[in-house]
Amino acid sequence: MAILKAAVIGAGAIAHHCHLPGYQRHSDCQLVALAEIDPSRAARAAERFGVPRTYQDYRQMLEREQLDMVSVCTPNYLHHEMAEAVARRGAHLLLEKPVALSVVDAVAIRQAVRAAGVQCMVGFTHRFYHGNEQAKQLIDDGAIGEPFMIRVRFAHKGPQPGWAMSDWFYRRAKSGGGALLDMGIHAMDICRYMLGPVGSVSAMVGTLRKDIEVDDNAVLSLDFSPKRAFGYIEVGWTSCPGFTGLEIYGDDGTIIIDYAKPVELILGSIGPDGVDRTERQHLPPPTEPQGWPRQLDCFIDCIRDGRDVPVGIDDGIAATAVAEAAARSAELGRNIEVAPV
């Protein structure tokens, strides 16, 4: 089998932590090129990850290289044009989240991907956490009955200091938004993954602590109508250590996924008489890589084997639609229906 040739556009933090090492590590893949507008940053990344050729202009790289797959790891406002360019060159695409700054642009990416006959996998890394995979399987197997409530909390101290290589996350023109799009888009996708499509959303989005242009905290209430289920999302860039993960409540049990601990499965219930009829168990912790390494391996393996990627452009569009509705809700102060896409 021929070795797959891969390239990365953008040499920022996510490229360094996820995409570049993922391609470098995989035995069926060769990392052949990197496009990065900053020459010094490109040189450092090329030396660290053994990339033979670098380009300042991604379009020049796409024109000159024969590529099987390309990761787009640039600021959010560039995703749309770059994703379409990659698709037109006939390369499979691993696109960082959010896929675009609007549903209209996200749908345009889908049209380009379909026209080119290539696949687009979205970087929803939380799908590849062992606990979330366990929870999804338990729900599908009916272990907790019909789910009716999900609570998600994803929070940290923010991209800077300590993570991002520049301040683009805090610039509205480049990011399109703050914590709502950064952490929130992951949470929206996980809610859809576990319980299904979101019917409407009510949101509070604001800048509570950081001196930045964009929001640093957001709280969302989700209605999964016509399914009888609700959801709650809290995301932020200002949090001290605390619970990070999700809880899923069903008619016959509960799944608690604290990212710092093994998954807890609680079967049964406490009745109106106050009698506890529950059984608690902790599921086995992962014995293999999860998150970023698992995401990259999955993408490469799917392209190699001719299989559909598990997290596609439709998932990216659907999450963007929820984010758009949330932003509109915060602006108008009322519940907003999520447009079907």
Buried (B, 14 or more C-beta within 10 A) or exposed (E): EEEBBBBBBBBBBBBBBBBBBBBBBBEBBBBBBBBBBBEEBBBBBBEEBEBEEBBEEBBEBBEEBEBBBBBBBBBBBBBBBBBBBBBBBEBBBBBBBBBBBBBEBBBBBBEBBEEBEBBBBBBBBBBBBBBBBBBBEBBEEEBBBEBBBBBBBBBBBBBBEEBBBBEBBBBEEBBBBBBBBBBBBBBBBBBBBBBEBBBBBBBBBBBEEBEBBBBBBBBBBBBBBEBEBBBBBBBBBBBEEEBBBBBBBBEBBBBBBBBEEBBBBBBBBEEEEEEEEEEEEEBEEBEEBBBBBBBBBBBBBBBBEEEEBBBBBBBBBBBBBBBBBBBBBBEEEEBBBBEEB
